[in-house]
Amino acid sequence: MTCAWQYFPNYKGLVTGIIVGGFGFGSFIFSFLSTAIINPNNEKPDLRIDGGRIFTQQHIIDKTPYMLRFLVLVWTIIVFISLFLIKGNPHKWEGAAKESHKNELKLRLLEKSSEINLDDSSCKYKIIEFLRERPNYAVLSFWEALLSTNTLLLWLMICFSASYGMFMAHVYKYFGVIHINDDFFLTMVGSFGAVMNGGSRSIWSTLQDKYSFKRIFGILLIIQITLSGSLVSIASIGEGNSLGKPLYMIWICASFFCLGGHFSMFPTVTSRLYGVVTGSEVYGILFTSFSFATIGGRVLSDLLLDTYGYNIIFYIL
């Protein structure tokens, strides 16, 4: 993303959404590919365990190692090709560095002058406008930004708000098979969910370029809370009802739509807070919060699933 920001400094949100959207579209392709290798005949899982169903057919189990080796080979080839294609914009980077240095001198002069007192809250709008016109400017060093309150708040926001989406990305099939025993359909649900995950990232980031982060992120949370609170009721309709499968797909796709917003909005807001250089470094640390969000959902599942079921977990997440 840092390389792309060098080429398009005025469209960081859109560029971020397009790049991270690749995660979602990749899942769309490889979900169908893995299912085609392991279970081409759409056989149904035949053993109930821990409230779900699993496959016990030996020929399906035997294909799993081959599928993993094949996917690893494909991903390795893609990575090596990507390494040769990624290249920064040295001229833009040099210009951004010079501009950042000039802006730092200007800000120091403003601080010493009577025009702007950085301790005066009434002058904040001038500072905001000063920095908004210079997207590559970095007020704080990496360690100053990392230890700031804003970084801590962003980390906690990702950790708690992304926990539902990260949990659903792992259990949508395991949860759905309780009511809809159709492996191909659930694979299709995950694949189209991946498309929504990838496609939504450019949508959320474009909206963030036009409106405030607070407003757009608030809308995302409202949608996500509605989905998590009603998912169990939607899934319980089941495949016996003609609306069961379409509604379940809509709810899962909408959940992935919200998850995509997390991956596109936070890189953009981080670069706006700290500049391109420091912002990209800080986001590397912020990204660890997605791992903790995943772990949190797993811990809740281990503690509560057997006793209370999925309903209480979705309410908490």
C-alpha angles and dihedrals in degrees: 000000000000090000092050092048088058091060097040108028093160095052103048094139096052093043092049092050093051094048099046089042086075089074091062098042090049090057090052091059099040096045091062091040094053092046091048090055099044105031111015093156094054094239115183126243106256107193125074114214133161092353094309141074132253137186119257097171105123096214090057093048092049092056094057098082091048091051092052093049091048093050093047090053092050093047092048091054091048092050093051092049090049093052091060094046100050113092131158127227103252095186093050091045092051091049092048091051092051091046091049091053092049091048091051090055090047092050092050090051091049090050091054094044127081092240095079129022108193090207092056111093091202089067096053093100090061091053091047092052090045092056096038090061090053108052094175095055117115118198095179133048120237095265093044090051093044093053095044123111092242092060092050091049092049091050092051092045092055094043095054102031096045094048093088095051094044090049093050091048088064103036106033090101097039091047095042096051089066089072103016113045097192116114096190093050092049090049088052089050091054093046095051088043087056089053089052089047092053098037095047093059095072089044095053093043093048090052088050090055089058103034137033121283090234094057097045095043090049090055090049092053093049091053092046095049090051091051097047093047094053103033097096091052091049094048092048090065085078134189092294089077119066089228095050099086098039093048093047090051092049093050094048093045090050089050090053089046089060093044090057090058091063092056094050105035101051098053089052096048090046092054090048092052099045108015130251098294102041092032094058091049093049093048089057086064094041090055089069088072090073088062091052090047089055092047091049092056091048092051092050090049092052093047102041112018099084093046105035106015129223095307096075091043092055090047091054095044 
